[in-house]
Amino acid sequence: MATSAAEMTPPVGLRDRVKRFALRGVLDRARPLAYRRARETVRCLTFHYLFPEEREHATRLFAALKREGDFVTTAELLALLDGPARPAGRLFHLSVDDGFQNVASEAHPILRAAGIPYALMVCPAFVGAGAEGLDQFRRNARYARGLPTADWDTLAALGREGVEIGAHTLTHREVSRLAPCEVEREVAGCRAAIEGRLGTPCTSFAWPFGQAAAMSEAALAVAAGAGYRAVFSSLRGSLRPGGGVPRYLPRHHFEPGWPIASVLYYATRAEPPFVARPLAP
């Protein structure tokens, strides 16, 4: 099992090492030094895990984000996008993918103390999985090392404390590569499995890997037919209150161990309004 964020997605080969050094080591440290900040926008954010040694840093990071703007729930986000109200200032929405146990044990206390609502997107086939299931999840999600997932009792307890439990497909597979019958099972079946175990509505869906090529137009139609009100990607972009809910929503990925200045840069920089691009056929 992984004991640090570095063990989850280490660089693969020289090209990946150079790319990560250029991005994380150079650009993400230089760009926050001078950039134009957005004044009134909605920015969706997402991460995956938080390890114990990152807890103090994460506490400072989320406090810094709170100073930059208010966080809203998914229901509030959709109401803002669809409604006439145009609140001033920056707003954030937070979702966390994969449903790892260390989100419940390490991140949740920090977020709850800071008053930050969030949605936890889970793959029900691997909730509370044993060693064999966790290894399958690791391979499906393309992690280098495994990490325990939260069990159903933990998810139910989080739900009672205001955490939204959303869907991340049944088994964390790349939806655009699936046959139609598999899409129905992975997307619609995921919602049915979560609601069946928790007894609460599951109305948000985030597709694995998050890029346009990892999701299909057919799967997006299945998600709409299944009753999901919010579908999240990992494509970057800003949203505007009153601008309507796009076919799918953007999210800016970060991890709580990243430099605070880098995360604030992605969370607050001015950028064009998000436009949903075509997905895989």
Secondary structure, DSSP 8 states (H G I E B T S, - for coil): ---SGGGTS---HHHHHHHHIIIIIIIHHHGGGS--B-SSEEEEEEE----GGGHHHHHHHHHHHHHH-EE--HHHHHHHHHSS---SSEEEEEEEES-BHHIIIIIHHHHHHHT---EEEE-GGGTT--HHHHHHHHHHHT-SS---B--HHHHHHHHHTT-EEEE--SS---GGGS-HHHHIIIIIHHHHHHHHHH-S---EEE-TT-SGGGSBHHHHHHHHHHT-SEEE-S---BB-TTS---SSB--EE--TTS-HHHHHHHHHB---B------B-
